[in-house]
Amino acid sequence: MFERDALEKQKVIAKNTRVTIFSVSSWSHYGYPYRLAHVGKVFPKLRESCYELMIDSDVSDPSVTNDDILADAAKYHADYIFPKDYAGKPEETLASLENFLSQYESHTDVHGKVVPVIQPDHARHLKAHKGFYDQFSHLALGGLHGFTPEEQVAIINDVRDVIGPHKHLHAFGVGTSLKLIRAIRNRDPFVDSLDCATAEKAVFNGGVVDRRGKQQPFDLPNGDGVSAIRGQFASSILLMLNYLVGPDVNTETLEQDYEESDLKTVQEMVTDTDVRSRHDIEWEDEFTDTDTGETPGSSERTTLASYA
C-alpha cells in the first residue's frame, strides 16, 4: 500500500519532462525529490528528504560570503550551488562569481554544479560577456519578481534566444502565472527548472491552492508534530504543479480554470517572489535543530503578514 502511494507520486513528477520544480523548503516532513534551501538554513533531515538540493545565497544579507556558501555545499553535498549575487547589480554579481570560482577550485570536497546568477538586464549582460558565460552549462535568472508575467516570459524568451537551446536555465521567483504555464507548455526548452515557495507557504498561512490557482482557507490543527500534517498538504500542491505542466492535464480545462486574475491572487498571497528576497523570513515553528533535525512543536499560528 505504501509503495503504491510513493509510486503514484513518482509517476506524476516523472511525467513532467518540461521543467523541474524545486520546492523552496524548510520542512523535512515530506518526501520530494527537488528542494532549494538558503545557505545557513539546511539541516541533515532536509537533505535526506530530497534527491537533488540547490543551495542559494541571500541577496538581502550582505554578510553572507562565498565561503559560507561553499562550506554548506560541502557539508550537505549540494547538487547545485549559486554564488553570492547582488540584486540589480549584474557587474558586481559577475565579480562575485569570479571570486567564487577562484575559491571553488581549491575545495575538493565540493562537487556540485556552479550556477551563475544573472541580474537584469539579463540578455544585454549575457551578450556583453558571452565568451565568459559560454563555459557554464547552467545559468540562473534572478530579479524576475519585479516584472509582470508578460515581462517575465519576454525576458526568458530573450535570454533563451541568446544562450540557445542546450544550456540549462533556472528561473528564480517567477510564480505560477497563466502566461508562465503557457510558455512552459508551448516552448521547449523555455526554462529547465524553477523554484517555488507556494506549497509550504500557502499551507503555513492556513490555506491550500485549488485547481484555479486560488488559495482556499483550510485551517489545520495546532499542536506538536503538526508539521507532519502540513508537509503532506505541501506535497500535494507540488504534485499538482507538476501535473499542470505534464501531459495528462486537460488543456481545455486548464485554459478555463487558470484565469489571469486567479493566478495573480495566489502569487500575491504566497509572496512568491525571488527566493533570495524571501529567505530573510524566519519560519519560527518550522525550523529544526541543525544537529538532531528535530522540529520543535508549536501551537502558535503565524501568518505571512507578520513576516512583512
Secondary structure as GFF3:
##gff-version 3
##sequence-region A 1 308
A	DSSP	alpha_helix	2	15	.	.	.	ID=ss1
A	DSSP	beta_strand	20	24	.	.	.	ID=ss2
A	DSSP	beta_strand	34	38	.	.	.	ID=ss3
A	DSSP	alpha_helix	44	48	.	.	.	ID=ss4
A	DSSP	beta_strand	52	56	.	.	.	ID=ss5
A	DSSP	alpha_helix	66	75	.	.	.	ID=ss6
A	DSSP	beta_strand	80	81	.	.	.	ID=ss7
A	DSSP	alpha_helix	90	104	.	.	.	ID=ss8
A	DSSP	beta_strand	113	114	.	.	.	ID=ss9
A	DSSP	beta_strand	117	118	.	.	.	ID=ss10
A	DSSP	alpha_helix	122	128	.	.	.	ID=ss11
A	DSSP	alpha_helix	130	133	.	.	.	ID=ss12
A	DSSP	beta_strand	138	141	.	.	.	ID=ss13
A	DSSP	three_ten_helix	144	146	.	.	.	ID=ss14
A	DSSP	alpha_helix	149	163	.	.	.	ID=ss15
A	DSSP	beta_strand	168	171	.	.	.	ID=ss16
A	DSSP	alpha_helix	178	186	.	.	.	ID=ss17
A	DSSP	beta_strand	193	196	.	.	.	ID=ss18
A	DSSP	alpha_helix	198	204	.	.	.	ID=ss19
A	DSSP	beta_strand	207	209	.	.	.	ID=ss20
A	DSSP	beta_strand	215	217	.	.	.	ID=ss21
A	DSSP	alpha_helix	227	244	.	.	.	ID=ss22
A	DSSP	alpha_helix	251	257	.	.	.	ID=ss23
A	DSSP	alpha_helix	260	270	.	.	.	ID=ss24
A	DSSP	alpha_helix	275	278	.	.	.	ID=ss25
A	DSSP	three_ten_helix	304	307	.	.	.	ID=ss26
###
